[in-house]
Amino acid sequence: MNNSQQTKEPQDQVLFSVDAETFRQFCELLDAPSKDNPGLARLMKLTPPWSKAADIKGAGETM
């Protein structure tokens, strides 16, 4: 099979198979409320370096 005949698969997706119980547990994790994550909250308040050049400030920052 040459390159033009190959199936084009998305490069950013992975297919994996699990049994019904594992899938149920996975769905429970997705549906559960998020846990408090102070480190993530702090990170999200920072101004990204690419915004500093444009003088865009983060939620909790002063320049």
C-alpha positions in Angstrom: 0.0 0.0 0.0 1.5 3.4 -0.9 1.1 6.7 0.9 -2.0 7.8 -1.1 -3.8 4.5 -0.3 -3.2 4.6 3.5 -6.1 5.6 5.8 -5.7 9.0 7.3 -5.9 8.7 11.1 -6.2 11.7 13.3 -2.8 12.3 15.0 -4.3 13.8 18.2 -6.6 10.9 19.1 -6.0 7.5 20.7 -8.4 4.7 20.9 -8.3 2.3 23.9 -10.7 -0.3 25.0 -11.8 -1.0 28.6 -14.3 -3.2 30.3 -17.7 -1.9 31.4 -16.6 -1.5 35.1 -13.5 0.5 34.2 -15.5 2.7 31.8 -18.1 3.3 34.6 -15.3 4.4 37.0 -13.8 6.6 34.3 -17.2 8.3 33.7 -17.6 8.9 37.5 -14.2 10.6 37.6 -15.2 12.9 34.7 -18.5 13.7 36.2 -17.2 14.4 39.8 -16.8 18.0 40.9 -13.3 19.3 40.5 -11.0 19.4 43.6 -9.6 22.6 45.0 -6.2 23.1 43.4 -4.4 26.2 44.8 -1.4 25.8 42.5 -3.6 25.7 39.4 -5.5 28.8 40.6 -2.2 30.7 41.1 -1.0 29.6 37.7 -4.1 30.8 36.0 -3.8 34.2 37.5 -0.3 34.7 36.0 0.3 36.7 32.9 1.7 34.5 30.1 5.1 35.7 28.7 3.5 36.3 25.3 1.0 38.7 26.8 3.7 40.6 28.7 5.0 41.9 25.4 1.5 43.2 24.6 1.2 44.7 28.1 -1.8 42.5 29.0 -2.1 41.9 32.8 -3.3 38.7 34.5 -6.2 38.6 36.9 -4.1 39.2 40.1 -1.0 41.0 38.7 0.3 44.5 38.5 3.2 45.4 36.3 
